[in-house]
Amino acid sequence: MNKLIALVALVGLTVWAGCGGQTASLTASPDGAAHEVTEDATAAADAMEDAAVDAADAADDTTADATDAVADATAAADAAAETPKTRETPTTAAPSLLIPGGVAKENSVADASQPDAEVVVLDTDRGRIVIELYPSDAPKHVANFKKLVSDRFYQGVGRTFHRYEPDFVIQGGDPEGRTSRAGSGGPGYTVPAEIKRKHLKGAVAAARQGDNVNPDRESSGSQFYICLKDVPFLDGAYTAFGQVVQGMDTVMKLRKGDEITKCALMPRSSVIQE
């Protein structure tokens, strides 16, 4: 635009100069030669005006090209900004393997807690269940559960599953499981709360009395439940200490009155390989 203004000014100046030259020539040569000078000056002015117009047209073309280039660059930048970035999902999880004479681990644990060197194997009316334990998260509960298993508590007085809540939990381990007092029994002691792990499907956790009579949320000495699905509203309120890693199909078949026919501790390395 500035170039165009300058060119117009130059044309005006040229025409003015031409007119001035014409006047001077007429004054200096009143004998007829003045007409030739005037025609020459006029022709020169016309030529310069044409050149100025051509230059203005070229400047307009350059400006238009530059404007188009800026518009193209802006559109490309907008398109790039609107395109969502994607990220590849790692798929490096090691597969579970079946060891001859052992069982396969069905469910991967959702955290990096180190499992115990032993697993608990429960044989029930409906089939076998293998439970992985996590002493780094709940050491007192793991030690207590292992002791009860070693003492055959869960294939003796505490062998019955006395509570079944569809799409929620199956609960057992109560010596009073077959009586009208089901849900109130235990070995005569409680275990201090160790609330840390989440209640995922297959989580094994300790039952307890309600907060109104148990504000410290201490767990029952023997009663445990297994989650039939993820139960996040129990997180932060009950102590989970294990996870079913084989036999979740058996767990889903359990009902009130089913029994544990045998319980045992087995070396984890002889049962599970990841």
Secondary structure as UniProt FT lines:
FT   HELIX           2..28
FT   TURN            30..33
FT   HELIX           34..82
FT   TURN            100..101
FT   STRAND          118..124
FT   TURN            125..126
FT   STRAND          127..133
FT   TURN            135..137
FT   HELIX           139..150
FT   TURN            151..152
FT   HELIX           153..155
FT   TURN            156..158
FT   STRAND          160..165
FT   TURN            166..168
FT   STRAND          169..172
FT   TURN            175..178
FT   TURN            180..183
FT   STRAND          190..191
FT   TURN            201..202
FT   STRAND          203..206
FT   TURN            211..213
FT   TURN            215..216
FT   STRAND          219..220
FT   STRAND          224..227
FT   HELIX           232..234
FT   TURN            235..237
FT   STRAND          240..246
FT   HELIX           248..253
FT   TURN            256..257
FT   STRAND          259..267
FT   HELIX           268..271
//
